[in-house]
Amino acid sequence: MQHQQLASGRWHQMTLAEQMGNIGSEVSRACRWQGKNQTRFDGAVERASELLCLTIDDPRWRGRRKELCRANELFWDAVSGGKEYNTTLESLLRYFDAFAMAARLKK
């Protein structure tokens, strides 16, 4: 686990918008490195996946678990080339950026 400090409780103090905005940062990094640097791409994918799992497991969002699991499914579709849903990392950025903007507006 790369996000030990977040997993130990700090992640569960963030709002959903903050969590999703942070996931979006890793999706953005994956998008930037896809096809250019496999090591950096793999690292960003692993971090995004870990943060998505932490968010899905957050009991505060149980009413949104279906949406979160769908976001995870689409993320993995994009990572694997969009074979099932034609998803791209670029298309997911718009989804995650909306959360980042909402988090910024709340502060």
C-alpha positions in Angstrom: 0.0 0.0 0.0 1.5 3.3 -1.1 -0.9 5.5 0.9 -0.3 4.2 4.4 -1.0 7.5 6.1 -4.2 8.0 4.2 -5.4 4.4 4.7 -4.8 4.7 8.5 -7.6 7.3 8.8 -6.8 10.6 7.1 -8.6 9.5 3.9 -11.8 9.1 5.9 -11.6 12.7 7.1 -11.8 14.0 3.6 -15.1 14.9 1.8 -16.1 12.8 -1.2 -15.2 15.7 -3.4 -11.7 15.8 -2.0 -11.3 12.1 -2.3 -12.4 12.0 -5.9 -10.3 15.0 -6.7 -7.2 13.2 -5.4 -8.1 10.1 -7.4 -8.4 12.4 -10.4 -4.9 13.7 -9.9 -3.6 10.1 -10.2 -5.8 9.5 -13.2 -4.3 12.7 -14.8 -0.8 11.4 -14.1 -1.6 8.0 -15.6 -3.0 9.8 -18.7 0.2 11.9 -19.0 2.4 8.8 -18.9 0.4 6.4 -20.9 2.5 5.2 -23.8 5.5 7.3 -22.7 6.8 5.9 -19.5 5.5 2.5 -18.4 6.9 2.7 -14.9 5.3 6.0 -14.1 2.1 5.0 -15.8 1.9 1.8 -13.7 2.7 3.7 -10.5 -0.1 6.2 -11.2 -2.6 3.4 -12.0 -1.7 1.6 -8.8 -2.1 4.7 -6.7 -5.5 5.6 -8.4 -6.7 2.1 -7.9 -5.7 2.1 -4.2 -7.5 5.4 -3.6 -10.6 4.2 -5.4 -10.7 1.2 -3.2 -10.3 3.3 -0.1 -13.2 5.5 -1.3 -15.4 2.5 -2.1 -14.7 1.1 1.3 -15.5 4.3 3.1 -18.8 3.6 5.0 -19.9 7.2 4.6 -20.5 6.7 0.9 -22.4 3.4 1.0 -25.3 5.2 -0.7 -23.0 6.0 -3.6 -21.2 2.7 -3.8 -22.8 1.7 -7.1 -21.5 4.9 -8.7 -18.0 4.5 -7.2 -17.8 0.9 -8.3 -18.9 1.9 -11.8 -16.1 4.6 -11.8 -13.7 1.9 -10.8 -14.9 -0.4 -13.6 -14.6 2.4 -16.2 -11.1 3.3 -14.9 -9.9 -0.3 -15.4 -11.6 -0.3 -18.8 -9.6 2.8 -19.8 -6.4 1.4 -18.4 -6.8 -1.8 -20.4 -7.5 0.1 -23.7 -11.2 0.8 -23.5 -12.1 -2.6 -25.0 -15.4 -3.0 -23.2 -16.9 0.5 -22.9 -14.5 2.5 -25.1 -13.4 4.5 -22.1 -10.3 6.6 -22.1 -8.4 8.2 -19.3 -9.0 11.6 -20.9 -12.8 11.0 -20.7 -12.5 10.1 -17.0 -10.7 13.3 -16.3 -13.8 15.4 -16.9 -15.7 13.3 -14.3 -13.0 13.6 -11.6 -12.3 17.2 -12.4 -15.8 18.1 -11.4 -15.2 16.7 -7.9 -11.9 18.6 -7.7 -13.6 21.9 -8.6 -16.4 21.2 -6.1 -13.8 20.6 -3.4 -12.0 23.8 -4.2 -15.2 25.8 -4.1 -16.0 24.5 -0.6 -12.7 25.8 0.8 
